[in-house]
Amino acid sequence: MDQMLKYIVTSLVDDPESIQIRDVEGKDSNILELSVNEKDIGKVIGKGGRIAKALRVLLQAASIKQGKNTQLEILD
């Protein structure tokens, strides 16, 4: 999951070196915490949150295929 997310986000941001993804495993679900450079946060969220929503939908679809529940949190 995190490799797919990193691949997608790398193409969106100007500073791909600053991408950090932390996988927090819970009892029922996993949470992927994404943090990027301050100047790239708007590119990851998108206008009206459209890109963030699309990323969440992709992660949800991929996680269901694997029998897991994964959520995405974008950190400031």
N, C-alpha and C positions, 0 to 999 in steps of 0.2 A: 504494500500500500504506500509506504513512505517513499519508495523509489519512483512510483508512478507520479505521486504528488510533486516530488522534487523535479522530475523531468518536465512537467507542465509549467511549474512556477519558474523554472530557469528560463524558459522562453518568454516569460512575461516581464521580468525585472531587468534593470540595468546592471545591478551588482549581484551576480549569481553566487559569489563567494560568501555573501552574508546570509544565505538561506540556512535556517536551522529548523529541523523537524524533530520533535520529541514525541515518542510514543508512550502514552500513559495507559497501562492496561488496568481495566477494572474487572469486576465480577461478571457483569453482563455485556460490557461494551469496551471498546478501545477509543481513546481520544488522541487525535493527532494535533499537536500544538505547533503551529507554523509561525515562525518569526522571520521577518526580512528587514532590510535596511529601512530606516525611517522614510527616506524619500521614495521608496518603492511600494509602500503600503497601499497607496491609492491605486496603483496598477493591479495589485492582487485583489483588492476589494471590488474595483470597477465602479462604473456609474450606476448609482442606485443599488449597489451590491450584486450586480448581475454576474460578475466573474466569480465572486465568492460562492454564490448560490450554485453556479454551474460546477464548481470544484466539489462542493458538497454532494451534489447529485451523482457525479462520477464516482466519488469515493463510496457512496452508499451502494451504488449498483455493483461495484467491484467487491465490496465487502459481503454483500448478500450472496454473491456467487461462491464465496469462501465460507459461508455459514457464520459470519461474524457481524457485529454491529459496530460500525466505525463512524465517529463524528469528527468534524474539523473545527478547530478554534484558531482564529488568526489573532496573534498577540501583537500589541503595540510595542 
